[in-house]
Amino acid sequence: MKPIDEMGTCADRPDRDQIFEASTSHQAILRLPAVINLTGLSRSSLYAMTNRGDFPHSVKLGIRSVGWLRTDIEKWIEGRIRLSHGYSQGGRS
């Protein structure tokens, strides 16, 4: 896997199509390639998990484009880390 910078882009090749900075709230919207890089999940897994309610919903950007709020993805990742380490059960055993 390629190294990821703090914005969720490949550190060796920033891609302006992966991240869109919304000017109204300074909230970053991540495009699909950045979400895949950050989570390690495949496209089909992301959409299946979204349909089950296990992954944040996307934000519609246009007729054929969507993105995800960076804060939603970061919270999801943090939750997965807590879950895998047993923190959601009141601490580690």
Long-range contacts (C-beta under 8 A, 24 or more apart in sequence): 1-37, 1-40, 2-37, 4-37, 4-38, 7-34, 7-70, 8-34, 8-35, 8-37, 8-38, 8-70, 8-73, 9-34, 9-37, 10-37, 19-70, 20-61, 20-67, 27-69, 27-70, 27-71, 28-69, 28-70, 29-59, 29-61, 29-67, 29-68, 29-69, 29-70, 30-67, 30-68, 30-69, 30-70, 30-73, 31-65, 31-67, 32-66, 32-67, 35-68, 35-73, 38-73, 38-77, 39-73, 39-76, 39-77
